[in-house]
């Protein structure tokens, strides 16, 4: 089963996930400090979604419109669950890690990832290229043998230099690539 974040992709697994989540929220709303209107909105959306799911799963009596309504309702419900989780559960100190795991929601890290301190000033080169693009290159000043990237940047891939290409007119960055 492929997952989109923590949200299950398959309808049957999502149905069980949302049911367990809603039941846990209703049972623990007061100890977790979740306001009644937020819980009521989640329960109301669940009440709209579940009959559509059950009808779309009845292969003998469903129509294409039933399946389309279910898919549209799931899309809306899934976004509302993500919003609810991020607002009321993810950073709530009253919700324990065990409760989060029980609801199949990963807990976010509260501490930033460690990275080395930047102690030097990088050399920055800005150049106009074809097509109205601007190329920005950054390297550390101590390494004279070859252009290199600061150790804190492009770290996951171990690259030594970064190049950013952006179009001047629309003011959007078009490509960021680490070269090494």
N, C-alpha and C positions, 0 to 999 in steps of 0.2 A: 504494500500500500504506500503510495507516494503521498507525502503531506505537504501542504502549503503552510509553512510556519508550523504552528502547533495545531492548526485546524485540519481535521481529517478530510481527505478528498472524496472518499466513497460516501454515498448517501446514507447507507445503513450505519456506518461507523459514526458519521456526523450526527445522525439522529440520536444514537446512544450518548455521544459526547455532550450534545446540547441538553439532553434530558438530565444527565448526571450533574452538569454544571448548574442548571436552573434549580434542581432539587437541593444542591449544596448551598446555593445562594439564599434560597427561601428559608432553609433550616438555620442558617448562620448569619442572617442579615443584621440582627441586633448586636450579637457579639463582635461582628466585624465592622460595625458602624456604617452600614450601607443604608442610605435613606429609603424610606418606603416608596416614594415615587419612582426611584430608579429600579427597585425590585419589581414594582407593578408594571413598569414599561417592559422589562425583560419577560415577565410572565405573560403579558398580553401578546407580545410578539411570538412567544412559544405557542400560545393558543391559536394564533393565526397559522403558524407554520406546520404544526403536527398533522392537522387534517389534510392539508395539501400533500404532505409527504405520504401519508397512508393511502390516499386516493391514487397518487402517482405510482405506488408500488403494486396496486391491484391490476395485474396484467390482463385480466379478463374483462375489466370494465372501465379502464382508463382511456382517455383520448389524448391526442397530441396537445390539446389546450391544457389538459390537466398537468401534463408533464412540464409544459412551458410555464404555467403558473407556479408549480413547485420550484422550478429552477430560479425564477425571478424572486420568489419569496426567500429561497435559501440565500441568494446573493445579498439581499437586504439584511436578513437575519444574521448572517455571518459577519457583516460589517458592524452591526450593532453589538454582537458578542465581543468582537475585537475591541470596540470602543469601551464597552462595559468593563472588560477585563483590564484594559489599560488604565481606566479611570478609578475603578473601585477595588481591584484585587492585586494587580501586579506590584504596586509599591505600598500596599497597605501593611503596616507592621503588625496588625492584629491577625493577619492571615499567615499561618505557619508554612514553612517549606513543605512539610508533610501533607498539609491540606492542598497546597498548590499541585503537588505531584498526584494526589488523589483525584483532582479535577483534570489531570493531564495537561496542565499549563506550566510551561517552564518559567522559573523565576528569573528575572533580569538581575544582572550583576549591579551592585550599588557602587562598587569601586571602579575607577577607570583602569584600563589595561596599563601595565607598566611600560615605560619607554625611557630611553636615555635622555638626560638633559641636553639641550642644545647650547653648546658653549662657544661656538664659532659663528661667524657671519658668512652666509653662503654667497658665492659669486652668482649674479643673476645676469643673463643675457636675453635681451628682447630684440627680435628680428622680424621684419615684415617679409612674408613669403607670398607666393602666387595665390591668386584667387581672393585677395583681401583678407588672408589669414595672418595672424600674429603668432609667432612661435616664442615660447618662453622656456629657457633652459636654466637649470639651477645646479650648481656643483659646489662642493666644499673647497675652500681656498687653499688648504694645505696640500692637497693631492695635485701635483703638477704633472704627473705622468699621464693621466687620462681624466676626462671629466667624470666626476663621481657625485653620487647623491648623498645627502646627509644620512647617516645610519638610521635615523628615526623615520625616514620617509621610504616608501615603497618596500617596507620591511618584509612583508609576507613572502615576497618573491625574490629578495636578495639583490635587487637591481641597484646599479650604482649611479644612475642618472635618470632624471624625469624630464619629459618634454610635454608641454601643454600647447595645443593648437586651438585657437579661438578665432571666430570670425569677428571682424571689427564692426560691421554694420548691425547685425541682429543682436550683438552683445551676448552671445551664448557661447559657452565652452563646448566645442565640438568633439574634442578627443583629448583624453589624458592617457598617456602611455608611459610606462617605465621602461627604459632601455638599459641594457647592462652588458 
